[in-house]
């Protein structure tokens, strides 16, 4: 979970540097996919 918190912080810092909402939406999509992958791996 510590790694996930670090990843979230990195994404927040990066998205705050970007002014475009489109880029932020792309980051959110990547984050959701990343979390889904972790959950699926944990379930298997």
PESULNOR-V183206 format. One record per pair of residues at least 4 apart in sequence whose ideal C-beta (glycine too) atoms are under 6 Angstrom apart, sorted by the first residue. I is the first residue (numbers start at 1). J is the second residue. Records with the same first field share a line. If there is no record, write none. Layout:
I=J ; J
//
This chain:
11=15 ; 27 ; 31
15=24 ; 27
18=23
//
